[in-house]
C-alpha cells in the first residue's frame, strides 16, 4: 500500500491534471495515474483481505495451500509498487510533513482502535501499550514511513538493490524484536529499493507474449507447490517477521539460502502477476486508488470478527468458500464512496488545526498554509488512498 501522499505523476507524463467533478459528484479519471498499477493494487489488496479472512482455516488443505500461495508474493508485490511510487520523495519539509499526516497519524488512530478491541476482548488492558509495538496489520505503515524517509539515501547509492539485499539477509541473523516491526522493515527492504530502481520502460517488458505465457506457468506451478509446502513448512518463512535465530535450523546455512529462495520466489511471482494484470482501464481500475481504506478498514472488521464465536465455526470447503467470498465482498464494500466518507477522518485526517501556519506558505499550500484551495481539497478527496 502506498499512502495518499502518492499523488505525483509518473515521469514523462507531465503534471497531473486536477480531477474534474461532474453533475453526479464523481471524479473523472486522473490522467496521471497508471492503469496497470491501479489494477494491480486492487487485485493485491483483495488478496490481502482474503488471506487474512481464511487465516483460521489453514488446517484445511485447500485453504492452507491458498493461504501459502497468497503469502508467497502479495506483500512483496505491494512493497515493490510502493517503492516505485516513492521515487519522487525528496525528504523536503513539506514531504515529511505530509508523510506524518498520511501515515503516522492514521497509524496512531488505528493503533488506538485495535487496542480498544483487544482490551474489550481480553477483559483488561494488554501487557504493553507502547505505540512502538505495531498491532495486527499496522506494521506496514511503520515500514513505509521508515522506507520513504530513506529514499534519498538509496537514490545516491551506486548499487542500492545489492546493498538492500545484504542488509536484509544479514540483519535476519539478529533478533530485532517487535519494536517498530524492524524485522519486517529490513526483511522486505529489497523489494522497496528495487521498486525505487524501476522505470516505466521496465514494465514494457511484461507485455511480451513469452513473458505472459511464462507468467501463467509460474503462477500455476507455485499454486501446485503450495500444497506440499503448506503441510511441511513453517509459516514463519512467509511472514518475514522474526529473525532466523528462532528456527530449528542453523541461522546461517541453510537459513540464509532459504530466505534468498523465498525472496527470489516472491520476486518472480510479483512480476508474473504484473505481467498478467490488464494495462487498460477496467471496472476495478478506479478502486485501486483506495486501497489504504481497504487495508486499514478490513483490519478492524476482521479483529471484531475474530473476537466473535461465529468465526471459530467456519471449517472445511463451505467455510473456505464463505470466507473467500466475504473477503472479496469486504474489499468492494470498503471502496464504496459512502464507506470512504465515513472513514476519511481516520484514513485521511486533516489536522491543519494542529499545525502552526507557515508565514512563508501561500493560501493554497495545504497543511502549512491553512486549509488550501478548493481544488486541493477536491484532489485529495477524489484521489483517495493509493496502495
Helices and strands as residue ranges (DSSP letters): H 35-53, G 55-57, H 61-84, H 93-99, I 100-104, H 105-122, G 136-138, H 139-149, H 151-156, H 160-171, G 179-181, H 182-187, H 189-197, H 200-204, G 205-207, H 209-232, H 236-239, G 244-246, H 255-276, G 286-290, H 291-306, G 311-313, H 316-334, H 337-347, G 352-354, H 374-383
